[in-house]
Amino acid sequence: MNAPLRRVGVVIMVLFGLLFANLNYVQAYKGSEYSASPYNGRVQVAEYERQRGNIEVGGKAIASSRATDGHLKYLRTYPSGPLYAHVLGYKPVNLGQTGIEASEDAFLSGSSDQLFGDRLLDMFTGDQTAGANVLLTLSPKAQAAAYNQLRENNVGSSRGAAVALDPRTGAVQAMVSFPSFDPNPLADHNTRAAQAEYDKLLGARNSPLSNRATAEVLPPGSTFKVVVAAAALEEGITPDTRIPAGPSYTAPTSGTPITNAHPSICPQSQVTLNSALTQSCNTGFARLGVELGADKVKETAAKFGFGQEDLTVGRLGDGGLPVAPSRTGDIQNPDGSADPAALAQSSIGQNEVRMTPLEGAMIAAAVANGGSQMRPYLVDQILGSDRTTSYYQAKDQELRRSVSPAVASDLQEMMVSVVQNGTGTNARISGYTVGGKTGTAEHAAGAKEHGWFIGFVMKDGKPISAVCVVLEESGDGGSGEATRIAGQIMRAVINDSGGR
């Protein structure tokens, strides 16, 4: 064999060697990745061979799959449109899935290891057993009330959120983000149309795809005074203890005075702690925070959940919707020294304090539940396609002890005073004990303030629901409207539970 032929032979052998190595690499190392890729058409077809399980609320499917005549045998549908959108998420053909559709995909699709027996049986029967069904904790009436009231709010706010929890268990009774969206077009088998709808929503004003109940952190305004009041009570101050107040307060090192929302609010030099919370006395709580110190304020906030990085809401302790951490900020100078001016502002829920609506509901829930803060959850049960086999049943879990029962009792009485005698009268419900705290939060120069309300409803000493409502950039009357909406949500929970 002459030299040129030998060189060609060597090149061919090297190429075959490289091809062989690449095939082994693809099979051994990349096979599972390619198999799971949403762009693998055969995988898509195989996934849609099995009917996806339902997601249900109150015995009705809010996400289900119906048969089609296309090459993908089942189409995911959402009968309630935007009502449950941010909780459900969506299950598209090519786009990334979100919400409960994502966190419970293994059960819903039938691919969970716990469903191996069902799949094994399918091999012998030739059937395609449907995926498992996920049952949520949501109250249909409370969810509808939250959605409709946010959408039709009386102050013209175009963004907001509402969350309601069962304080005794942590079960989510309502979770709404406004504006919402219709997930049906995103699940369309026409992937170009689905992509176009997604792009439209992604670029839409007010970010309708964002779950503001869990992902948005905003200054909480005076709702944060509940946390500062808890810190004071832990230090031995009582609801009847008189604290410094007055029409204006300038913290040491600051030339900017803190005033009250109206001259009639705590103009006296001293008021009781209960009166300060009832009237929402800025000067009283600013002074109180400076007296308590930044470490105490931050420590108490952490006991209510501020700073938690790993909270999710789905199954208990096992994935779900991610929750942005609420934060108090550093409350100090850049060099680490104390900054009384920042502390004074932080103590009335301004400065760098930021909170999610879910965290607001969790604060109210802990107070209503005697100081015990339960882990919030959305998934109550997972049933097999035959609806006789249960693969998961939620069991309540205490997340943390926020305050002692004695402090919780004092906070309950003070928050009830807010609703009976102060700024929260719009939340009153005849025959029930309602407590709460309003908040008006500045966030940008020239922008309207956010309106907040956190609160709870009880009957015969037993908590029924804890609620947080925020109306972004709602301006004057925003907190009053948030309070009214919270009252409507709590009424809906009561009606859905037969009055408890």
ABEGO torsion letter per residue (X at the ends): XBAAAAAAAAAAAAAAAAAAAAAAAAAAAAAAAAAABAABAAAAAAAAABBBBBBBBGGBBABBBBBBABABABBBBBAAEAAAAAAAEBBBAABBBBEAAAAAAAAAAGABAAAAAAAAAAAAAGBBBBBBBBBBABBAAAAAAAAAAAAABAAGBABEBBBBBBAAAGBBABBBBOBBBBAAAAABABAAAAAAAAAAAAABBGGAABBAAAABBBBAEAAAAAAAAAAAAAAGBBAABBBBBEABBBBBGBABBBBBABAABGABABBBAAAAAAAGBAAAAAAAAAAAEAAAAAAAAAAAGBGBAABBBBBBGBEEBBBBBBBAEAGBBAAGBBBAAAAAAAAAGBEABBBBAAAAAAAAAAAAAGGBBBBBBABABBBBAAGABBABBBBBBBABBABBAAAAAAAAAAAAAAAAABAAAAABBBGBBBBBBBBBBBABBGBBBBBBBBBBBBBGGBBABBBBBBBBGAEBGAAAAAAAAAAAAAAAAAAAAGGX
